[in-house]
Amino acid sequence: MPGPLSLFAVNAVLILSTDDHSRIFAKYYSPPHPPAGAAPNATDYPGANPYPTVKEQKAFEKGLIEKTNKQTSDIILYDNRVVVFKMENDVMLYVVGSSEENEVLLYNVVLALRDALGILFKGGTDKRSIVENYDLVALAIDEIIDDGIILETDPVMIASRVSRAPAPDVPNMKNIDLSEQGLLNAWEFGKRRLAEGLRQGL
């Protein structure tokens, strides 16, 4: 019988090397607040991180890549977890959820990650591009998932938020009008920009 539904769908996002089976990126999630009545270090409630120590995480990852390296399907049950994965060149992208989690939901997350990285790296998603652009990868994953909650699965939206052009330099302090009218103008400009941003769904 399925367990209680939880917003905290994702236990972990992993990017592992298929060459030497090393960890390139790993993020394990736990809800910020365990449910009432849960033991202090419990890992058996929905969304809890099942691998709280680095040693446990590395053991899980080693077994996972050995299991999936020669798989033809993209979804497996491993260590009582639903794992969806995609291979890109010399890396494997994984999204891990609990055994009761919806596979289609998790699969959409791994596809969103793969496609967002494909947009950011212009199709060249490999170990080198991930290591050289680690900040973009981390930001993209943060756009998709927060505390294990899936926020966004549109790769175009994810990539556009991560790769937005830097804001122009702050204007020279001498050119700032600090009169009452100047401050009012700045306030109006800020309000207009905020309204535009909200309309564009930022």
N, C-alpha and C positions, 0 to 999 in steps of 0.2 A: 504494500500500500504506500503511495507517495507520501513523503513527509510534508511539513508545512511549507507553503510557498514563501519565498523570500525575495526581497528586492536585491539582496546581495548575491547575484547570480554567478559572479566570477571569483574563483579562489586564487587564480594566478594567471599571469601572462608571461610566457617564456620565449626567448629567442636563443636557440642553441645551434652550435656549429655542427654540421654533418661530417666535417673532416675529422676533427679531433674530439668531438662530443663535448666541447667546452661550453660554458655559459657565456653568452654575449650580453644578454639582458634578462633580468628576472625580477618580477614584482609579484609579491604575494599579498593578498588582501585579507583584512579582517574588518568586520563592522566596528565603527569607533566605540560603540557601546554594546557589550554583550547583553542578552536578554536577562530580565530579572530572574534570579534564582540560579543562574549559571555559575559553576565553580570558577574561581579566579583564572585558572589556566586551561579552561575547558576548550576542546576543539570539536565538540560534537553537536553544536547548534548550527542552524542554517547560516551559511556565509562565513563560518569561522575558518581561519587559516589552519589547515590540517598539518602543516609542516612549520612549526614555530622556530626551529633552530636551523642554522645554515647547514649543519651536518645532515639533518633530515631532508632538507631541500635538495642538496647535492645528490643524495642517494636516490631520491625520487626522480630527479632529472636524468641521472645516469641510466636508470632502468627504463625510463620513458623513451629516451632516444634510441636505446638498443631495441626496444619493442617496436618503435614506429619507423625505424630506418628502412625496413624492407616491406612496409605495409603498402597495400594498394588502396585501401579505403582511407577516408579523411577523419573518421570518428571511431574511437575505441573506448572501451571501459578498462581503465588501468588503476590498480590500487584503490578500487571502489570509487573512482572518479570518472566522470565523463570528460574525455579529452578530445578536442577537435584540433586539427593541425593542417598546415599547408607548407609544402617545400618550395623554397625560392632559391635557385642557384645552390650556394653552399650553406644555406641556413634553413632551419625549421622553425616555423612560427606556431606556438601552441596557445590555446586558451583552455583553462582547466576549470571545471565546475563540479558541483556535488553529483552523486549518482542519480539524484532525482531531478536534476536540472534539464531543461528543455534543450535538446541537441541542436534544433534549428536556430534557436536564439543564440547559442554559443557559436554556431557555425557562421552566423551573420557577423559576429564580432571578429572572428579570425579573417573573414573575407574583407571586412572594413579595414582592418589593420594592414592586410596584404595590399589592398588597392590604394590606401592612403600612402603607404610607403612607396608603391609603384609610381604614384603621381609625384611625390616629393623627390624621388631619385630617378625620375624619367625612365622607369622600367628596369633600372639596374640595381635591384635590391639584392645585395650580397653582404658578406661579413665585413668587407672593407668599408663599403658606403655606410653601413650601420655604425661601425666603430668611429668613423670620421665625422659622422653627423649624429652622435649619440644624443645630443640635446634635442634635436628634432624628433627622434624616435621616442624619447621619454615624453615630450610634449604631446605627440600624437596619441600615445597610449593614455595619457592623462585626459585628453579630449574625449576618448572613447569610454573610459572607465574611471570611476572615482569611488574609492572604498569598496570596490567589488560591484558597484551599481553601474549598469550600462547606461551611458548618457547619449551616445551618438553612434550611428552606424553608417552615416553617409560619408564615403571616403572623400568626396569633393569638398564638403564642408570642413572635414577634419584637416585636410591638407591646406585649405585656404586659411584656416585659423592659425595653423602652425607656421606657415610660410609668409605671413603678412609682412609687407615691406616695413622696415623700421621707420618710426616717426621722424620727421625732419628735426634738425637740431633746435634746441630751445633758443628762442630769439634772444638777442643781446639785451641785457637788462636796461641799457640806456634807451632802448627803443620802446620800452613798455610804458604805456600811458596809465599812470596811477591816479589820475583825477577821477572824480566820481563818475563822470560820463564814460571815461575809458574803462573803468571797472564794470559798469553796466553793460557796455558793448561786449566785453569779454564774457560776461555772464550770459548774455543773449546768444552769443556765438556758441558757447558751451552747451546751452539748452538745445539749440538747433542740431548740433552734432550728435547729442545723445538721442534726440528724437529720430534722426536719420538712422543711427545705429540700431535702435529698437525696431524701426520699420524693416530694416534689412535682416532682422532676426539674429543679431549678434548676441 
